[in-house]
Amino acid sequence: MNKLAILKQYVLTKYGRKFSSKTALESYQNKRIRKHIKFVIKHSPFFHQYYQNNQEDLKQNHWSSLPIIEKSTMMEHFDDFNTVGIKKDDALKVAFEAEQTRNFSPKIGDISVGLSSGTSGNRGVFLVSDKESALWAGTILAKVLPGSIFGRHRIAFFLRANNNLYSSTENERISFHFFDLLDDFLSHIHKLNQVQPSIMIGPPSILRKIAEWQKNGEIHIKPKKIVSVAEVLEDIDKQFIEDIFNQTLHQVYQCTEGFLAATCKHGTLHINEDLVVVQKEYLDEEKGVFIPIITDFTRTTQPIIRYRLNDILIERKTPCPCGSHFLALERIDGRCDDLFYGLHKKSGELIPLFPDFIRRAIMFASSEITEYKVTQKTLETIEVKLKINNNDESVKQDAMNELLKIWEHHHLVTPTIQFAPYDLAPSDKKLKRVENEMRGVINDSTSRYSHYK
Ligand SMILES: [Zn+2]
């Protein structure tokens, strides 16, 4: 790993690229994207072919009208898609071997191979060059490290799988401690007390557990910064963790497709518009709910241009006090797969309900609810699991009423609300507090929101 390249990117991100206005930012992005697309067309046979009918757009740099890419398209054309001539079969072989031996250094030459968890069943294979890794490392250090890169930092990272990328950032002052989520949970208690991390990064379900240990006196740590990653951060967990550690809980929004957003000092998530442009495919413009179409103009090995993610984001309506011109988000709402659905009473149409509706209903029902899980089992059945202070049974009725209001408000056939005991524990599986488990009713995620277009 090229330390100089990391440092250069760190300095550029932290002190260099400042944009005086939205226009200055857009002009920078357009310039970078034009250069990027030129490179991609030259080196990726897929893109060369894919943009055949867009010659005029390309000439004018009207990149925003280029055809959209889905993950399935990328995987289908993998061999021609990447610019380094790596075959999908070879990449998969290397990645699976690494996962089985839990030796997380799968590489082909100077290209690291990663797998996305693919909750929807179709796993993605991702390629990142050493140069891109250095760029990533420099950017994330600039955006996440409190204080300077020259200070001392002890970083505790809770992960499902270690990765070349993460260990690449280690040096004498920055020590990096990997906590494997597949390890015995109790072993983390001892290790946390020993490591005394100054920065803690992990999924919110794990951070919540750590906060509970701190509350019960099982651990005594004083992290300066805590960062939530990898799962949707729910307000109920955010509040709990912030209260125990008495600080703002930060977030990094990153997926295999790229490092997309990080929180500023005010705790607002801003898209990393110095690396990525996000276009919005609105699901509900008034509420600011959209699916992001991302263009990453820094990744050349496996180009991400006008790529539709499977996430639902909500834009922030008021400017962030930090003054950044980077797009600010209210929250990450969830995966498109976790939209709930109801049947319209009159038209019989399937109407999607955002996870945010469900989350708000539960939060509004009672402040005695400390944890929850709401699952759509079938079109007519919703399962609710609640952890309630003092086991007050009346809270269940309140939660049911609040949930039913959503279906009523949208004129949907009333579902049955079933209660089940709250039995969720943090594990190596991703925790979702709002989840759609209906399978086979709506197969293709694109058809789910197609009637919006
Ligand atoms: Zn901000």
Residues whose N, C-alpha, C, O or C-beta is under 5 A from the ligand:
A	BS01	ZN	C264 H266 T268 C320 C322 S324
